Amino acid sequence: HRFFEHEIFGTSNKAEFDIACGKMKLAPVSCRPIDYGPPAIGAGYRVFTVRGNGPRDRLNQLWDLTANNSLQAGRHMLRFGVNMYKRNWTFDQALTPRGSWSFDGRQTSDRASPLIEHQFADFLLGRAIGVSVNPDVMAIRMDPWNQAYYFQDHWRITSRLTVNLGLRYDYFQRPRQRGDRMANFRLDNAGGFLASKHILPGEPGLPPSLVKPYKRGWGPRAGFAWTPVQRTVLRAGYGLYWTPEVTNSFTLLPWNPPFTRAINYAGSPQEPLQYDDPRSFDRPVVGALGAWAVNPNMKEAYVQQWNFTIERDLPLQTLLAVAYVGSKGTI
């Protein structure tokens, strides 16, 4: 299975639209031709813009091998098999590569409450109050292997009683970034992430994926169908089903520093961020667009399902069924 997307904008790769980097010479923005375009401006009025994030390239592939088998052995119908699949995904994108620039009007309102006109005047003067920018492309290259094995016995004990017993094992490999260009964060004693304490592949006690593997994916199955009296059947079943973590949880780890810069600059009425003054962006960074983390001891989520049903044949070719069905998810 394969999905591929190559996204460009009307401004991409066109020199006449090299506005943020070439014409305005904004210090912290991306200068890649695919990112050509104007910055995103928040100045009260609607002004020129293209979508703030992107463009992007991405590829999702799934290589799947499945073998299902069955064998009749007396009163037993045995089913067993294996499913192995390699998930490959790439994702190239810079979020806000041209920057998102905001103007609050305090530069020109002379201590009065700013109006939209003041915001626009600040924009014309090039005095921003805040800038969010991610000039570096996030290049994801991950391809984990997942695997599952199962066995089930459909056992017809008597003409009135059939039992189903089975077991499935799922193992979902933790994704690893090619070249080990990814970072995670340490946990504090309360289980929270310490954004100032990032960890890189090679950290003692952790695999290159920076998330420990979970190898307890056993999923039992059990059920029966019993006819205690003619025209009445009792059925019941239970199963435990494992599910892998969504890929987006791991996709953001290569976006962490030091591999990409995703930063905020904050100005003030006294020290605005001046468009044409690179020194405005030499001041200490006061924030970031995000620090992304996955619990290194994360367990897989699973769902338990169970049911109990009473079925009764009624006259006029009518069937009455009363059932209780339950499920419980655990993360």
LINZIPE-V13574 format. One record per residue. N is the residue number from 1. RES is the residue in one small letter. PHI is phi in whole degrees, -180 to 180 (* if undefined). OMEGA is omega in radians with two decimals (999 if undefined). D_CENTER is the distance of its C-alpha to the mean C-alpha in Angstrom with 2 decimals. Layout:
# LINZIPE-V13574
n & res & phi & omega & d_center
N & RES & PHI & OMEGA & D_CENTER
N & RES & PHI & OMEGA & D_CENTER
This chain:
# LINZIPE-V13574
n & res & phi & omega & d_center
1 & h & * & -3.04 & 19.37
2 & r & -142 & 3.04 & 18.43
3 & f & -132 & -3.13 & 16.75
4 & f & -133 & 3.12 & 17.48
5 & e & -135 & 3.03 & 17.30
6 & h & -119 & -3.03 & 19.51
7 & e & -111 & 3.01 & 19.53
8 & i & -132 & 3.05 & 22.41
9 & f & -106 & 3.07 & 24.15
10 & g & -65 & 3.13 & 27.88
11 & t & -97 & -3.02 & 28.25
12 & s & -65 & 3.02 & 26.49
13 & n & 63 & 3.13 & 28.92
14 & k & -114 & -3.02 & 31.90
15 & a & -60 & -3.12 & 34.01
16 & e & -68 & 3.11 & 35.49
17 & f & -108 & 3.05 & 32.12
18 & d & -80 & -2.98 & 31.54
19 & i & -91 & -3.02 & 31.89
20 & a & -62 & -3.10 & 29.63
21 & c & -88 & -3.00 & 30.45
22 & g & -79 & -3.04 & 33.77
23 & k & -81 & -3.11 & 35.68
24 & m & -89 & 3.12 & 34.47
25 & k & 53 & 3.10 & 33.80
26 & l & -72 & -2.94 & 31.13
27 & a & -60 & -2.93 & 30.74
28 & p & -96 & -2.96 & 27.04
29 & v & -92 & 3.09 & 25.50
30 & s & -77 & 3.09 & 24.34
31 & c & -114 & 3.10 & 27.29
32 & r & -69 & -3.14 & 25.62
33 & p & -56 & -3.12 & 27.40
34 & i & -67 & -3.11 & 24.28
35 & d & -95 & -3.12 & 23.43
36 & y & -54 & 3.11 & 26.98
37 & g & 151 & 3.12 & 27.52
38 & p & -82 & 3.01 & 28.44
39 & p & -74 & 3.02 & 26.56
40 & a & -85 & -3.03 & 25.22
41 & i & -115 & 3.01 & 28.12
42 & g & -112 & -3.03 & 28.32
43 & a & -135 & 3.12 & 32.09
44 & g & 87 & 3.10 & 33.04
45 & y & -82 & 2.97 & 34.03
46 & r & -75 & 3.13 & 31.89
47 & v & -127 & -3.09 & 32.12
48 & f & -55 & 3.12 & 31.04
49 & t & -168 & 2.83 & 27.34
50 & v & -122 & -3.12 & 24.72
51 & r & -57 & -3.01 & 21.08
52 & g & -67 & -3.10 & 19.88
53 & n & -104 & 3.14 & 16.67
54 & g & 98 & 0.11 & 16.94
55 & p & -75 & -3.00 & 18.34
56 & r & -148 & 2.94 & 15.96
57 & d & -123 & 3.05 & 16.18
58 & r & -152 & -3.12 & 13.72
59 & l & -140 & 3.04 & 14.61
60 & n & -120 & 3.12 & 13.21
61 & q & -133 & 3.09 & 15.89
62 & l & -135 & 3.07 & 16.72
63 & w & -101 & -2.93 & 20.04
64 & d & -123 & 3.04 & 21.39
65 & l & -129 & -3.09 & 24.64
66 & t & -129 & 3.06 & 25.97
67 & a & -132 & 3.10 & 29.45
68 & n & -115 & -3.08 & 30.86
69 & n & -134 & 3.05 & 34.41
70 & s & -142 & -3.10 & 36.98
71 & l & -147 & 3.08 & 40.39
72 & q & -89 & 3.14 & 43.21
73 & a & -134 & -3.11 & 45.25
74 & g & 63 & 3.14 & 47.90
75 & r & -86 & -3.09 & 46.34
76 & h & -108 & 2.92 & 42.90
77 & m & -107 & -3.07 & 40.31
78 & l & -96 & 3.07 & 37.89
79 & r & -127 & -3.12 & 34.48
80 & f & -155 & -3.10 & 32.29
81 & g & -177 & -3.10 & 29.72
82 & v & -143 & 3.07 & 26.78
83 & n & -135 & 3.11 & 23.46
84 & m & -124 & 3.12 & 21.87
85 & y & -148 & 3.12 & 19.06
86 & k & -106 & 3.12 & 17.43
87 & r & -100 & -3.12 & 14.01
88 & n & -122 & 3.05 & 14.08
89 & w & -141 & 3.05 & 11.74
90 & t & -124 & -3.11 & 12.70
91 & f & -154 & 3.13 & 11.60
92 & d & -117 & -3.14 & 14.37
93 & q & -167 & 2.93 & 14.41
94 & a & -106 & 3.08 & 16.00
95 & l & -85 & -3.06 & 15.15
96 & t & 46 & -3.10 & 18.59
97 & p & -66 & -3.14 & 20.49
98 & r & -97 & 3.09 & 23.77
99 & g & 89 & 3.03 & 23.28
100 & s & -115 & -2.97 & 23.39
101 & w & -108 & -3.11 & 26.93
102 & s & -119 & -3.12 & 28.34
103 & f & -131 & -3.05 & 32.03
104 & d & -103 & 3.07 & 33.43
105 & g & 87 & -3.06 & 37.11
106 & r & -75 & 3.11 & 38.54
107 & q & -71 & -3.02 & 40.00
108 & t & -118 & -3.09 & 42.44
109 & s & -87 & 3.11 & 42.97
110 & d & 53 & 3.06 & 45.53
111 & r & 72 & 3.04 & 44.28
112 & a & -82 & 3.10 & 44.37
113 & s & -64 & -3.07 & 41.37
114 & p & -66 & 3.03 & 39.43
115 & l & -108 & 3.10 & 39.46
116 & i & -58 & -3.13 & 37.44
117 & e & -61 & 3.11 & 40.30
118 & h & -68 & 3.09 & 39.85
119 & q & -59 & -3.12 & 36.15
120 & f & -68 & 3.09 & 37.17
121 & a & -65 & 3.06 & 40.02
122 & d & -59 & 3.12 & 37.76
123 & f & -62 & -3.14 & 35.69
124 & l & -63 & 3.09 & 38.93
125 & l & -83 & 3.13 & 39.86
126 & g & 74 & -3.09 & 36.49
127 & r & -113 & -3.07 & 36.00
128 & a & -88 & 3.07 & 32.40
129 & i & -99 & 3.14 & 31.41
130 & g & -161 & 3.12 & 27.75
131 & v & -140 & 2.98 & 25.54
132 & s & -116 & -3.06 & 21.79
133 & v & -151 & 3.05 & 21.04
134 & n & -132 & -3.04 & 18.66
135 & p & -78 & -3.06 & 21.10
136 & d & -99 & 3.14 & 19.35
137 & v & -71 & 3.03 & 17.16
138 & m & -91 & -3.06 & 13.78
139 & a & -106 & -3.11 & 14.54
140 & i & -93 & 3.07 & 11.97
141 & r & -141 & -3.07 & 13.98
142 & m & -131 & -3.12 & 12.66
143 & d & -155 & 3.14 & 14.53
144 & p & -79 & 3.02 & 14.73
145 & w & -101 & 3.00 & 17.41
146 & n & -116 & -3.12 & 17.22
147 & q & -151 & -3.14 & 20.52
148 & a & -148 & 3.12 & 22.33
149 & y & -136 & -3.13 & 26.07
150 & y & -146 & 3.06 & 28.05
151 & f & -146 & 3.13 & 31.67
152 & q & -144 & 3.14 & 33.34
153 & d & -119 & 3.04 & 37.02
154 & h & -96 & -2.93 & 38.45
155 & w & -110 & 3.11 & 41.81
156 & r & -90 & -3.03 & 44.61
157 & i & -69 & 3.06 & 46.80
158 & t & -138 & 3.10 & 49.38
159 & s & -68 & -3.13 & 49.84
160 & r & -105 & -3.03 & 48.63
161 & l & -137 & 3.05 & 45.72
162 & t & -126 & -3.11 & 42.65
163 & v & -121 & 3.04 & 40.01
164 & n & -116 & 3.08 & 36.53
165 & l & -130 & -3.12 & 35.07
166 & g & -157 & 3.13 & 31.99
167 & l & -150 & 3.10 & 29.37
168 & r & -127 & 3.08 & 26.01
169 & y & -124 & 3.10 & 24.10
170 & d & -117 & 3.02 & 20.42
171 & y & -131 & -3.14 & 18.99
172 & f & -110 & -3.10 & 15.38
173 & q & -68 & 3.09 & 15.56
174 & r & -72 & -3.14 & 13.32
175 & p & -67 & 3.08 & 11.98
176 & r & -123 & 3.13 & 14.34
177 & q & -77 & 3.08 & 14.41
178 & r & -60 & -3.10 & 17.67
179 & g & 77 & 3.11 & 20.26
180 & d & 59 & 3.14 & 18.52
181 & r & -89 & 3.13 & 17.32
182 & m & -156 & -3.13 & 14.78
183 & a & -146 & 3.07 & 15.44
184 & n & -125 & -3.12 & 14.68
185 & f & -133 & 3.14 & 16.88
186 & r & -73 & 3.05 & 19.67
187 & l & -99 & 3.00 & 20.16
188 & d & -87 & -3.07 & 23.32
189 & n & -65 & -3.14 & 25.73
190 & a & -95 & 3.13 & 24.15
191 & g & 89 & 3.09 & 20.65
192 & g & -87 & -3.11 & 19.38
193 & f & -88 & 3.09 & 17.87
194 & l & -98 & -3.03 & 20.53
195 & a & -65 & 3.12 & 19.22
196 & s & -90 & -3.06 & 22.46
197 & k & -123 & -3.13 & 22.12
198 & h & -87 & -3.12 & 19.56
199 & i & -124 & -3.07 & 19.81
200 & l & -119 & 3.05 & 19.76
201 & p & -54 & -3.02 & 20.10
202 & g & 103 & 3.09 & 23.58
203 & e & -61 & 3.12 & 23.35
204 & p & -57 & 3.11 & 25.93
205 & g & 88 & 3.14 & 24.71
206 & l & -127 & 3.07 & 21.17
207 & p & -74 & 3.12 & 20.19
208 & p & -60 & 3.10 & 18.96
209 & s & -74 & -3.13 & 15.33
210 & l & 67 & 3.04 & 16.03
211 & v & -133 & -3.08 & 14.89
212 & k & -66 & 3.11 & 17.80
213 & p & -69 & 3.09 & 17.93
214 & y & -116 & -3.00 & 18.54
215 & k & -119 & -3.13 & 21.55
216 & r & -114 & -3.05 & 22.77
217 & g & -82 & 3.11 & 21.25
218 & w & -83 & -3.13 & 24.62
219 & g & -127 & 3.13 & 24.85
220 & p & -74 & 3.05 & 28.45
221 & r & -133 & 3.11 & 29.86
222 & a & -153 & 3.11 & 33.26
223 & g & -170 & 3.09 & 35.32
224 & f & -152 & 2.98 & 38.87
225 & a & -133 & -3.02 & 41.08
226 & w & -134 & 3.09 & 44.58
227 & t & -110 & -3.09 & 47.57
228 & p & -70 & 3.08 & 49.82
229 & v & -137 & -3.10 & 52.25
230 & q & -60 & 3.07 & 52.83
231 & r & 72 & 3.07 & 50.49
232 & t & -129 & -3.13 & 48.01
233 & v & -127 & 3.01 & 44.78
234 & l & -107 & 3.12 & 42.48
235 & r & -129 & 3.07 & 38.92
236 & a & -152 & 3.13 & 36.24
237 & g & -160 & 3.11 & 33.02
238 & y & -146 & 3.07 & 30.19
239 & g & -152 & 3.08 & 26.98
240 & l & -120 & -2.99 & 24.02
241 & y & -129 & -3.14 & 20.78
242 & w & -94 & 3.12 & 17.81
243 & t & -136 & -3.12 & 14.23
244 & p & -76 & 3.04 & 11.56
245 & e & -64 & 3.13 & 8.42
246 & v & -64 & -3.05 & 5.38
247 & t & -65 & -3.10 & 4.64
248 & n & -61 & 3.13 & 1.38
249 & s & -61 & -3.12 & 3.95
250 & f & -92 & -3.09 & 6.36
251 & t & -60 & -3.05 & 5.97
252 & l & -82 & -3.12 & 7.23
253 & l & -63 & 3.07 & 10.03
254 & p & -69 & 3.12 & 12.18
255 & w & -85 & -3.12 & 12.23
256 & n & -73 & 2.98 & 14.27
257 & p & -65 & 0.18 & 18.04
258 & p & -92 & -3.01 & 20.26
259 & f & -87 & 3.02 & 18.41
260 & t & -138 & 3.04 & 17.68
261 & r & -107 & 3.08 & 19.39
262 & a & -134 & -2.82 & 17.72
263 & i & -133 & 3.03 & 20.71
264 & n & -116 & 2.95 & 22.76
265 & y & -116 & -3.14 & 26.49
266 & a & -122 & 3.07 & 28.63
267 & g & -103 & 3.12 & 32.16
268 & s & -149 & 3.08 & 34.98
269 & p & -57 & 3.13 & 38.10
270 & q & -81 & -3.13 & 40.03
271 & e & -132 & 3.11 & 37.64
272 & p & -72 & 3.06 & 35.66
273 & l & -89 & -3.05 & 33.35
274 & q & -85 & -3.13 & 35.78
275 & y & -46 & -2.92 & 34.50
276 & d & -97 & -3.13 & 37.05
277 & d & -122 & -3.12 & 37.33
278 & p & -57 & -3.14 & 35.03
279 & r & -65 & 3.09 & 36.33
280 & s & -62 & -3.05 & 34.30
281 & f & -108 & 3.03 & 31.17
282 & d & -94 & -3.12 & 32.81
283 & r & -71 & -3.11 & 32.60
284 & p & -57 & 3.09 & 30.23
285 & v & -72 & -3.06 & 26.63
286 & v & -101 & -3.13 & 26.15
287 & g & -170 & 3.13 & 22.42
288 & a & -147 & 3.10 & 19.11
289 & l & -68 & 3.11 & 16.29
290 & g & 167 & 2.97 & 14.07
291 & a & -120 & -2.93 & 14.02
292 & w & -108 & -3.05 & 10.74
293 & a & -146 & 3.02 & 11.29
294 & v & -128 & 3.13 & 10.68
295 & n & -56 & -3.14 & 13.89
296 & p & -60 & 3.13 & 15.89
297 & n & -105 & -3.05 & 17.54
298 & m & -60 & 3.04 & 14.66
299 & k & -104 & 3.10 & 15.96
300 & e & -75 & 3.08 & 14.61
301 & a & -85 & 3.10 & 14.83
302 & y & -147 & 3.12 & 17.80
303 & v & -125 & 3.00 & 19.92
304 & q & -105 & 3.12 & 23.73
305 & q & -130 & 3.10 & 25.79
306 & w & -148 & -3.12 & 29.55
307 & n & -156 & 3.03 & 32.32
308 & f & -143 & -3.04 & 36.11
309 & t & -134 & 2.98 & 38.18
310 & i & -115 & 3.12 & 41.92
311 & e & -119 & -3.10 & 43.26
312 & r & -140 & 3.03 & 46.86
313 & d & -77 & 3.12 & 48.87
314 & l & -115 & 3.09 & 50.99
315 & p & -61 & 3.11 & 53.88
316 & l & 62 & 3.09 & 53.50
317 & q & 53 & -3.11 & 50.67
318 & t & -116 & 3.11 & 48.29
319 & l & -117 & 3.06 & 45.55
320 & l & -107 & 3.13 & 44.48
321 & a & -130 & 3.06 & 41.24
322 & v & -123 & -3.01 & 40.02
323 & a & -135 & 2.95 & 36.65
324 & y & -118 & -3.12 & 34.46
325 & v & -127 & -3.13 & 30.76
326 & g & -132 & 3.05 & 28.34
327 & s & -152 & -3.14 & 24.77
328 & k & -147 & 3.10 & 22.93
329 & g & -98 & 3.13 & 19.29
330 & t & -129 & -3.13 & 18.65
331 & i & -109 & 999 & 15.54
